Amino acid sequence: MGQIVIKCPTTGKEVSTGMGADAASFASNTYSGNSVQCSACGQTHTWNKADARVKD
């Protein structure tokens, strides 16, 4: 299982969402309207599946 990550829009750094998934479950699930307290800049970012990827 990998970590679901997004790219911080402020710093451009990759940030963990705190969620995990394997490739198959990530592909079959809908992720929308999620938010994460960004470890890179301290802001809260709202993200959708299109903003995220699974990092092994």
Biopython code that builds the backbone (N, CA, C, O; Angstrom):
import numpy as np
from Bio.PDB.StructureBuilder import StructureBuilder

atoms = [
    (1, "MET", "N", (0.844, -1.173, 0.000)),
    (1, "MET", "CA", (0.000, 0.000, 0.000)),
    (1, "MET", "C", (0.887, 1.233, 0.000)),
    (1, "MET", "O", (1.896, 1.286, 0.704)),
    (2, "GLY", "N", (0.505, 2.220, -0.791)),
    (2, "GLY", "CA", (1.250, 3.453, -0.861)),
    (2, "GLY", "C", (0.504, 4.603, -0.214)),
    (2, "GLY", "O", (-0.651, 4.468, 0.189)),
    (3, "GLN", "N", (1.170, 5.717, -0.124)),
    (3, "GLN", "CA", (0.589, 6.931, 0.428)),
    (3, "GLN", "C", (-0.026, 7.761, -0.702)),
    (3, "GLN", "O", (0.549, 7.873, -1.784)),
    (4, "ILE", "N", (-1.189, 8.336, -0.440)),
    (4, "ILE", "CA", (-1.776, 9.263, -1.394)),
    (4, "ILE", "C", (-1.164, 10.630, -1.124)),
    (4, "ILE", "O", (-1.220, 11.141, -0.006)),
    (5, "VAL", "N", (-0.578, 11.216, -2.170)),
    (5, "VAL", "CA", (0.111, 12.498, -2.035)),
    (5, "VAL", "C", (-0.450, 13.505, -3.026)),
    (5, "VAL", "O", (-1.008, 13.147, -4.064)),
    (6, "ILE", "N", (-0.287, 14.768, -2.677)),
    (6, "ILE", "CA", (-0.634, 15.876, -3.569)),
    (6, "ILE", "C", (0.577, 16.799, -3.651)),
    (6, "ILE", "O", (1.529, 16.666, -2.881)),
    (7, "LYS", "N", (0.527, 17.716, -4.576)),
    (7, "LYS", "CA", (1.575, 18.724, -4.709)),
    (7, "LYS", "C", (1.076, 20.016, -4.066)),
    (7, "LYS", "O", (0.019, 20.527, -4.435)),
    (8, "CYS", "N", (1.829, 20.540, -3.112)),
    (8, "CYS", "CA", (1.454, 21.790, -2.466)),
    (8, "CYS", "C", (1.446, 22.903, -3.516)),
    (8, "CYS", "O", (2.453, 23.117, -4.190)),
    (9, "PRO", "N", (0.326, 23.611, -3.663)),
    (9, "PRO", "CA", (0.266, 24.673, -4.667)),
    (9, "PRO", "C", (1.131, 25.888, -4.323)),
    (9, "PRO", "O", (1.433, 26.698, -5.199)),
    (10, "THR", "N", (1.529, 26.021, -3.070)),
    (10, "THR", "CA", (2.348, 27.155, -2.648)),
    (10, "THR", "C", (3.829, 26.886, -2.833)),
    (10, "THR", "O", (4.556, 27.724, -3.367)),
    (11, "THR", "N", (4.282, 25.705, -2.389)),
    (11, "THR", "CA", (5.716, 25.392, -2.418)),
    (11, "THR", "C", (6.116, 24.464, -3.548)),
    (11, "THR", "O", (7.289, 24.405, -3.916)),
    (12, "GLY", "N", (5.147, 23.734, -4.107)),
    (12, "GLY", "CA", (5.448, 22.752, -5.138)),
    (12, "GLY", "C", (5.962, 21.437, -4.583)),
    (12, "GLY", "O", (6.274, 20.523, -5.346)),
    (13, "LYS", "N", (6.054, 21.329, -3.260)),
    (13, "LYS", "CA", (6.544, 20.096, -2.642)),
    (13, "LYS", "C", (5.433, 19.057, -2.567)),
    (13, "LYS", "O", (4.252, 19.386, -2.460)),
    (14, "GLU", "N", (5.848, 17.793, -2.628)),
    (14, "GLU", "CA", (4.903, 16.696, -2.494)),
    (14, "GLU", "C", (4.544, 16.516, -1.026)),
    (14, "GLU", "O", (5.424, 16.499, -0.165)),
    (15, "VAL", "N", (3.250, 16.381, -0.740)),
    (15, "VAL", "CA", (2.748, 16.325, 0.630)),
    (15, "VAL", "C", (1.828, 15.113, 0.778)),
    (15, "VAL", "O", (0.970, 14.877, -0.073)),
    (16, "SER", "N", (2.001, 14.357, 1.842)),
    (16, "SER", "CA", (1.124, 13.229, 2.120)),
    (16, "SER", "C", (-0.230, 13.744, 2.584)),
    (16, "SER", "O", (-0.318, 14.715, 3.336)),
    (17, "THR", "N", (-1.278, 13.082, 2.128)),
    (17, "THR", "CA", (-2.632, 13.422, 2.565)),
    (17, "THR", "C", (-2.997, 12.706, 3.858)),
    (17, "THR", "O", (-4.031, 12.989, 4.463)),
    (18, "GLY", "N", (-2.148, 11.783, 4.277)),
    (18, "GLY", "CA", (-2.445, 10.979, 5.452)),
    (18, "GLY", "C", (-3.304, 9.771, 5.130)),
    (18, "GLY", "O", (-3.700, 9.022, 6.023)),
    (19, "MET", "N", (-3.590, 9.585, 3.845)),
    (19, "MET", "CA", (-4.399, 8.455, 3.395)),
    (19, "MET", "C", (-3.514, 7.489, 2.627)),
    (19, "MET", "O", (-2.532, 7.895, 2.006)),
    (20, "GLY", "N", (-3.861, 6.224, 2.670)),
    (20, "GLY", "CA", (-3.133, 5.215, 1.934)),
    (20, "GLY", "C", (-4.044, 4.448, 1.004)),
    (20, "GLY", "O", (-5.248, 4.365, 1.243)),
    (21, "ALA", "N", (-3.485, 3.884, -0.057)),
    (21, "ALA", "CA", (-4.253, 3.079, -1.010)),
    (21, "ALA", "C", (-3.285, 2.317, -1.900)),
    (21, "ALA", "O", (-2.140, 2.725, -2.093)),
    (22, "ASP", "N", (-3.762, 1.211, -2.432)),
    (22, "ASP", "CA", (-2.992, 0.561, -3.489)),
    (22, "ASP", "C", (-3.517, 1.099, -4.816)),
    (22, "ASP", "O", (-4.538, 1.786, -4.850)),
    (23, "ALA", "N", (-2.825, 0.788, -5.903)),
    (23, "ALA", "CA", (-3.183, 1.355, -7.205)),
    (23, "ALA", "C", (-4.609, 0.997, -7.621)),
    (23, "ALA", "O", (-5.326, 1.840, -8.160)),
    (24, "ALA", "N", (-5.022, -0.247, -7.374)),
    (24, "ALA", "CA", (-6.357, -0.686, -7.786)),
    (24, "ALA", "C", (-7.455, 0.034, -7.010)),
    (24, "ALA", "O", (-8.442, 0.475, -7.600)),
    (25, "SER", "N", (-7.294, 0.156, -5.704)),
    (25, "SER", "CA", (-8.339, 0.830, -4.925)),
    (25, "SER", "C", (-8.357, 2.329, -5.201)),
    (25, "SER", "O", (-9.424, 2.943, -5.190)),
    (26, "PHE", "N", (-7.195, 2.926, -5.447)),
    (26, "PHE", "CA", (-7.155, 4.342, -5.808)),
    (26, "PHE", "C", (-7.908, 4.568, -7.120)),
    (26, "PHE", "O", (-8.674, 5.523, -7.253)),
    (27, "ALA", "N", (-7.681, 3.683, -8.078)),
    (27, "ALA", "CA", (-8.332, 3.825, -9.386)),
    (27, "ALA", "C", (-9.846, 3.673, -9.300)),
    (27, "ALA", "O", (-10.578, 4.322, -10.048)),
    (28, "SER", "N", (-10.317, 2.824, -8.397)),
    (28, "SER", "CA", (-11.749, 2.553, -8.343)),
    (28, "SER", "C", (-12.526, 3.473, -7.398)),
    (28, "SER", "O", (-13.757, 3.481, -7.430)),
    (29, "ASN", "N", (-11.853, 4.222, -6.584)),
    (29, "ASN", "CA", (-12.531, 5.118, -5.637)),
    (29, "ASN", "C", (-12.613, 6.535, -6.166)),
    (29, "ASN", "O", (-11.807, 6.959, -6.995)),
    (30, "THR", "N", (-13.609, 7.263, -5.667)),
    (30, "THR", "CA", (-13.761, 8.673, -5.985)),
    (30, "THR", "C", (-13.264, 9.469, -4.786)),
    (30, "THR", "O", (-13.729, 9.275, -3.663)),
    (31, "TYR", "N", (-12.346, 10.339, -5.027)),
    (31, "TYR", "CA", (-11.825, 11.212, -3.973)),
    (31, "TYR", "C", (-12.166, 12.635, -4.378)),
    (31, "TYR", "O", (-11.635, 13.142, -5.366)),
    (32, "SER", "N", (-13.049, 13.285, -3.625)),
    (32, "SER", "CA", (-13.388, 14.669, -3.946)),
    (32, "SER", "C", (-13.689, 15.422, -2.664)),
    (32, "SER", "O", (-14.225, 14.862, -1.708)),
    (33, "GLY", "N", (-13.343, 16.679, -2.660)),
    (33, "GLY", "CA", (-13.623, 17.529, -1.515)),
    (33, "GLY", "C", (-12.839, 17.186, -0.264)),
    (33, "GLY", "O", (-13.259, 17.517, 0.845)),
    (34, "ASN", "N", (-11.712, 16.530, -0.432)),
    (34, "ASN", "CA", (-10.863, 16.207, 0.717)),
    (34, "ASN", "C", (-9.985, 17.398, 1.053)),
    (34, "ASN", "O", (-9.704, 18.234, 0.194)),
    (35, "SER", "N", (-9.556, 17.476, 2.296)),
    (35, "SER", "CA", (-8.638, 18.551, 2.666)),
    (35, "SER", "C", (-7.524, 17.980, 3.534)),
    (35, "SER", "O", (-7.677, 16.949, 4.189)),
    (36, "VAL", "N", (-6.404, 18.685, 3.514)),
    (36, "VAL", "CA", (-5.241, 18.270, 4.287)),
    (36, "VAL", "C", (-4.536, 19.516, 4.822)),
    (36, "VAL", "O", (-4.421, 20.527, 4.130)),
    (37, "GLN", "N", (-4.073, 19.423, 6.053)),
    (37, "GLN", "CA", (-3.228, 20.473, 6.626)),
    (37, "GLN", "C", (-1.833, 20.235, 6.063)),
    (37, "GLN", "O", (-1.208, 19.221, 6.373)),
    (38, "CYS", "N", (-1.350, 21.127, 5.265)),
    (38, "CYS", "CA", (-0.104, 20.951, 4.524)),
    (38, "CYS", "C", (1.117, 21.043, 5.435)),
    (38, "CYS", "O", (1.289, 22.012, 6.174)),
    (39, "SER", "N", (1.952, 20.024, 5.366)),
    (39, "SER", "CA", (3.181, 20.009, 6.157)),
    (39, "SER", "C", (4.262, 20.900, 5.547)),
    (39, "SER", "O", (5.250, 21.217, 6.209)),
    (40, "ALA", "N", (4.081, 21.304, 4.292)),
    (40, "ALA", "CA", (5.085, 22.138, 3.628)),
    (40, "ALA", "C", (4.878, 23.629, 3.879)),
    (40, "ALA", "O", (5.846, 24.373, 4.032)),
    (41, "CYS", "N", (3.605, 24.072, 3.923)),
    (41, "CYS", "CA", (3.360, 25.511, 4.056)),
    (41, "CYS", "C", (2.434, 25.870, 5.225)),
    (41, "CYS", "O", (2.312, 27.043, 5.578)),
    (42, "GLY", "N", (1.784, 24.869, 5.823)),
    (42, "GLY", "CA", (0.916, 25.121, 6.964)),
    (42, "GLY", "C", (-0.520, 25.474, 6.623)),
    (42, "GLY", "O", (-1.358, 25.563, 7.521)),
    (43, "GLN", "N", (-0.825, 25.675, 5.353)),
    (43, "GLN", "CA", (-2.183, 26.004, 4.939)),
    (43, "GLN", "C", (-3.018, 24.738, 4.801)),
    (43, "GLN", "O", (-2.475, 23.633, 4.772)),
    (44, "THR", "N", (-4.313, 24.892, 4.716)),
    (44, "THR", "CA", (-5.205, 23.775, 4.432)),
    (44, "THR", "C", (-5.495, 23.774, 2.941)),
    (44, "THR", "O", (-5.933, 24.782, 2.385)),
    (45, "HIS", "N", (-5.250, 22.641, 2.296)),
    (45, "HIS", "CA", (-5.508, 22.507, 0.866)),
    (45, "HIS", "C", (-6.652, 21.527, 0.651)),
    (45, "HIS", "O", (-6.685, 20.462, 1.267)),
    (46, "THR", "N", (-7.584, 21.884, -0.217)),
    (46, "THR", "CA", (-8.640, 20.985, -0.646)),
    (46, "THR", "C", (-8.157, 20.302, -1.914)),
    (46, "THR", "O", (-7.610, 20.942, -2.811)),
    (47, "TRP", "N", (-8.370, 18.975, -1.977)),
    (47, "TRP", "CA", (-7.888, 18.238, -3.137)),
    (47, "TRP", "C", (-8.919, 17.219, -3.609)),
    (47, "TRP", "O", (-9.783, 16.779, -2.850)),
    (48, "ASN", "N", (-8.801, 16.862, -4.880)),
    (48, "ASN", "CA", (-9.622, 15.848, -5.528)),
    (48, "ASN", "C", (-8.699, 14.786, -6.117)),
    (48, "ASN", "O", (-7.478, 14.943, -6.107)),
    (49, "LYS", "N", (-9.272, 13.732, -6.619)),
    (49, "LYS", "CA", (-8.492, 12.628, -7.185)),
    (49, "LYS", "C", (-7.538, 13.108, -8.283)),
    (49, "LYS", "O", (-6.416, 12.612, -8.385)),
    (50, "ALA", "N", (-7.968, 14.053, -9.090)),
    (50, "ALA", "CA", (-7.133, 14.560, -10.183)),
    (50, "ALA", "C", (-5.869, 15.244, -9.670)),
    (50, "ALA", "O", (-4.883, 15.353, -10.400)),
    (51, "ASP", "N", (-5.890, 15.702, -8.433)),
    (51, "ASP", "CA", (-4.738, 16.390, -7.834)),
    (51, "ASP", "C", (-3.761, 15.426, -7.189)),
    (51, "ASP", "O", (-2.658, 15.826, -6.817)),
    (52, "ALA", "N", (-4.143, 14.167, -7.051)),
    (52, "ALA", "CA", (-3.397, 13.221, -6.219)),
    (52, "ALA", "C", (-2.815, 12.065, -7.026)),
    (52, "ALA", "O", (-3.175, 11.820, -8.177)),
    (53, "ARG", "N", (-1.887, 11.363, -6.353)),
    (53, "ARG", "CA", (-1.353, 10.128, -6.915)),
    (53, "ARG", "C", (-0.937, 9.224, -5.747)),
    (53, "ARG", "O", (-0.823, 9.677, -4.608)),
    (54, "VAL", "N", (-0.714, 7.949, -6.047)),
    (54, "VAL", "CA", (-0.244, 7.012, -5.041)),
    (54, "VAL", "C", (1.259, 6.903, -5.162)),
    (54, "VAL", "O", (1.786, 6.605, -6.234)),
    (55, "LYS", "N", (1.945, 7.143, -4.064)),
    (55, "LYS", "CA", (3.404, 7.045, -4.023)),
    (55, "LYS", "C", (3.773, 5.794, -3.233)),
    (55, "LYS", "O", (3.396, 5.646, -2.070)),
    (56, "ASP", "N", (4.508, 4.907, -3.874)),
    (56, "ASP", "CA", (4.931, 3.666, -3.200)),
    (56, "ASP", "C", (6.055, 3.905, -2.235)),
    (56, "ASP", "O", (6.525, 2.968, -1.590)),
]
sb = StructureBuilder()
sb.init_structure("model")
sb.init_model(0)
sb.init_chain("A")
sb.init_seg("    ")
for serial, (resi, resn, name, xyz) in enumerate(atoms, 1):
    if name == "N":
        sb.init_residue(resn, " ", resi, " ")
    sb.init_atom(name, np.array(xyz, "f"), 0.0, 1.0, " ", f" {name:<3s}", serial, name[0])
structure = sb.get_structure()
